[in-house]
Amino acid sequence: MEGRKLKYVKDLVCISCGEKYEASPTQYLCPKCGEKGILDVEYDYEKIKKDWNKQDLKANPDPSIWRYSPLLPIDPNTPKPPLRVGGTPLYKSNVAKLLGVETLYIKDDGLNPTGSLKDRASAIAVVKAQEAGMNIVACASTGNAASSLAGNIASMGNEMKAVIFVPSRAPIGKVTQLLVFGALVLSVKGSYEETFYLSQEAIDKWGWYNRNAAINPYLVEGKKTSSIEIAEQLNWQMVDWLVYSVGDGCTIAGAWKGMYDLKQIGFIDKLPRLLGVQSEGCAPITQAFKNGTDLVPVAENTIADSIAVGKPRNYIKAIKAVKDSNGDMINVTDDEILNMIKILGKNTGIFGEPAGVAGVAGIKKATENGIIKPTESVAVVVTGNGLKDIKNAEKAVGAPLTLQPDLKELSQLLKDYNF
């Protein structure tokens, strides 16, 4: 399938030098610019506008990301993973006042098949690997990208294989999920950066398909479906602010690409401002954004493992997205993240992992700092399910009360807790 022309894709364009390349499934970076040569998928918006409209979308019963196929860089005839990726709920939330805003929408992407937003990118990776004629897909991950890849590949039966590199600090829940899905899991005694470089060397040596989202330009296109879904769920009336937690930068870059696409084809009139949220213990993109400097790698010192990327590779696209949206970035502490796990769970019934709720914690801080005004409307994506990291969830809420099977003891205990 390598080299097949995609109907609505024009080119891949380098965000650093502007050089254009044919949209081959294995064209990952601009060879002239190296690691800074992140590519962007360029669409023929006029052709899409002629062939597709809101009525077509409304009539499509498919709730998954594939309902947006004209805005995805895939051949519609390529077999797709059968897991239902996307179509996650958007709730108008009563936690708005606690965060300092009047209107808040929360999208629970922890309800994707493997429990995170990363399913959106991995579903695209499985399709593109097939278009490249490859049946082994590999990536480095702190957990969610890996489990989403492993799960989507498992759904294809025995036709494909996943090779996963994880740093040894990856939460056991995520690693176990990988093993359940039948992936070859390699736990690397080193940082995420060291794990990433080992995966790159292995991919180059054995010719596997590269699912590393900061390298592969097609995966951002899968991630953008989260913001496209929000727009559709809001009946194309966009909020003032769109909020995402930020690790390597791919997800927030994808969110902006989704908004840009919809504006180009006339589905939305208003573009939201982006708020990117990093953990204080690992915030190199915020630092580069605020200082107007190039990125300086930092230590990975946060409980929010899914956004603990000390040397992010998609920071240029992420910073550009935030700036183009007239948005901002903010950091939150691990304590603020833990507190938000508790607040969100108790008030909404949504259980997010640390990285998943970092964006919500960022809203509270942004309203306190005057970045987001109380009258502005906000939508935030909880990017991962709390069951992926029970250890940190327990830090947030503590252990259950224990007692003997005795009613008298129970009565006293309830009295002590003013229940």
C-alpha positions, 0 to 999 in steps of 0.5 A, spaced: 500 500 500 506 504 500 505 510 496 497 510 495 495 517 494 490 519 499 484 523 497 484 529 501 491 530 503 495 534 499 502 534 502 506 533 509 509 540 510 515 541 515 513 546 521 521 548 521 523 550 514 516 549 510 519 543 505 513 539 503 514 531 502 509 526 499 504 523 504 508 516 505 506 512 511 513 512 513 515 519 512 516 521 519 521 527 519 524 532 515 530 530 513 533 537 513 531 539 520 532 532 523 528 532 530 526 539 529 523 537 522 516 535 525 511 534 519 504 537 519 499 534 514 496 539 509 489 537 507 485 540 501 480 543 504 476 546 498 475 538 496 473 536 503 468 542 503 465 540 496 464 532 498 462 533 506 458 537 510 455 537 517 448 533 514 453 528 512 456 527 519 449 527 522 447 522 518 453 517 520 451 512 525 458 511 527 460 514 533 467 513 533 473 517 530 472 514 523 466 518 522 471 524 521 474 520 515 475 526 510 479 529 516 484 523 517 490 521 513 488 514 511 485 510 505 478 509 507 479 502 505 484 500 509 482 495 515 481 499 521 481 496 529 474 494 531 475 497 538 470 503 538 475 509 539 472 516 540 465 518 542 466 519 549 461 523 553 462 531 554 458 533 561 456 540 562 459 540 569 457 542 576 464 543 578 464 549 574 463 554 580 469 550 585 473 552 579 471 559 578 467 559 572 460 559 570 460 554 564 465 548 564 464 542 560 468 535 561 470 530 556 472 523 559 477 520 554 478 515 560 472 511 557 476 510 551 477 502 550 484 502 553 482 508 558 486 514 555 485 519 549 492 515 546 487 510 543 485 516 538 492 516 535 494 508 536 488 507 532 491 511 526 498 508 527 495 501 526 492 503 519 498 507 517 502 501 519 498 496 514 498 502 509 506 501 509 506 494 509 508 493 516 505 488 521 510 490 527 509 497 530 513 499 536 513 505 541 516 508 547 511 510 552 510 511 560 504 507 559 498 510 555 500 510 548 503 503 549 497 500 552 493 504 547 497 501 541 497 494 544 490 494 545 488 496 538 493 491 535 490 486 539 483 487 536 486 486 529 487 478 532 494 475 530 495 479 524 500 484 527 504 485 533 506 491 538 513 492 541 513 496 547 519 500 551 517 503 557 521 506 563 521 502 569 517 507 573 511 506 569 505 504 573 504 497 574 497 497 572 499 500 565 504 495 564 500 489 566 495 492 561 500 491 556 502 484 558 494 482 558 494 485 550 499 480 548 505 485 547 512 484 547 514 489 553 521 491 554 522 495 561 528 499 561 532 501 567 532 508 565 529 515 564 523 516 558 528 519 554 533 513 554 527 509 553 525 513 547 532 513 544 533 505 545 526 504 541 528 509 536 535 505 535 531 498 535 525 501 530 531 503 525 535 497 526 529 492 525 524 496 520 518 496 525 513 501 524 514 507 528 508 509 533 512 515 537 507 520 536 512 526 537 516 523 530 510 520 526 506 526 524 499 522 522 498 520 530 497 528 531 491 527 526 488 522 531 489 526 537 485 532 534 479 528 534 478 529 541 477 537 540 473 535 533 468 531 537 467 537 543 465 541 537 460 537 534 457 535 541 457 543 542 453 543 536 459 547 533 458 553 538 465 553 541 467 555 548 472 560 549 477 556 552 480 549 551 484 546 556 489 540 555 494 537 560 501 537 556 507 532 556 510 531 549 506 537 546 502 532 541 495 532 544 494 540 545 497 541 538 492 536 535 487 539 539 488 546 535 489 542 528 482 539 529 479 546 531 483 549 525 481 544 520 473 545 522 474 553 521 477 552 514 471 547 512 466 552 515 464 547 521 465 553 526 466 560 526 470 561 532 476 558 535 477 557 542 483 559 546 488 554 548 490 553 555 496 548 556 497 545 563 504 542 565 506 539 572 511 543 576 515 537 576 516 537 569 514 543 565 520 544 559 514 547 554 511 552 559 518 554 561 520 555 553 513 558 552 514 563 558 521 565 556 520 565 549 527 561 548 528 554 545 527 548 550 531 546 555 530 539 557 528 538 565 528 532 570 522 528 570 519 529 577 512 528 577 507 523 579 503 525 573 507 520 569 503 520 562 506 528 562 512 527 565 516 528 558 523 531 560 525 532 553 519 533 549 519 532 541 513 536 539 514 542 543 515 547 537 508 545 534 505 545 541 507 552 543 505 554 536 498 552 537 498 555 544 500 562 541 496 561 534 490 561 539 492 567 543 492 562 549 497 561 555 500 555 559 500 554 566 503 549 571 500 545 577 503 542 583 503 534 584 499 536 591 494 540 586 493 534 582 492 529 587 487 534 590 483 535 583 483 527 583 479 527 589 474 534 587 473 531 581 471 524 583 467 526 589 463 532 585 462 529 578 463 521 578 469 522 573 475 518 576 482 521 572 489 519 573 494 524 575 495 527 568 488 526 566 486 531 571 492 536 571 488 540 566 482 541 570 487 543 576 490 548 571 483 551 570 482 553 577 489 556 577 488 559 571 482 563 574 485 564 580 491 568 576 486 572 572 488 568 565 481 565 565 475 570 566 469 567 571 464 569 565 468 565 560 466 558 558 471 552 558 472 545 556 477 540 558 479 533 557 480 528 562 485 524 558 486 518 562 482 513 567 484 513 574 484 506 574 491 506 571 494 509 577 491 506 583 497 508 587 497 515 586 489 515 587 490 512 594 495 518 596 489 523 594 483 519 598 487 515 603 484 508 605 478 505 607 475 505 614 476 498 618 472 495 623 470 488 626 464 485 624 460 488 630 454 493 629 456 497 636 463 498 633 460 501 627 455 505 631 461 508 634 465 509 628 459 513 624 458 517 631 466 519 631 466 521 623 459 525 624 456 521 619 
